[in-house]
């Protein structure tokens, strides 16, 4: 019964569902929703379709964003469009740390005020921004561009691991800090990197993992609580920090 109903809906002449990849029974709610969105303009429909491709943006949100742009001055919309185009066409990746940059070498790597003997290894640019916002770190970074995830088909060769190894060969680095997410993928990547780098005469450390300030023990997961106990520090030291 459901298959027959789905075939009837797919046969609607106004939308080519099969060419859009919406031909499974699980797509039934999406097909109904798209069927009810009657656009008065093909330009409007195309714009909504493009905005809806953004992560976390559905059709309704995309429509609100497009209508908002239509209500703005043409100059503001053109400025918005130009900034997106320039971002895609002119953005560069630092040849040293692989962070997003406006120049061949980012401001952090080019700064003589940074400690270049200390490298913090992170997953992506968002992690660099998060650490920089703490104002507690004065070293440089190395952006891996992801984490090892066999389920997603991402292996070590897909990450910037070899470039990290090359950075260590001049023997100027004193310490590597792994600042990776406390997930299965993060731990897998950390384990692999440690095996690759343990032959170098450097200090290898990882950021502390523990209970967040204000957190109650009964709501903390077992792994986090266990790590907090295993990496405990003297009470006097904790007061000093």
Helices and strands as residue ranges (DSSP letters): H 2-10, G 18-20, G 25-27, H 28-36, H 42-51, H 59-70, H 74-90, E 92-93, E 100-101, H 107-110, E 115-122, H 125-132, E 139-143, G 150-152, G 156-158, H 162-168, E 175-178, H 184-197, E 203-206, G 217-219, H 222-230, H 235-240
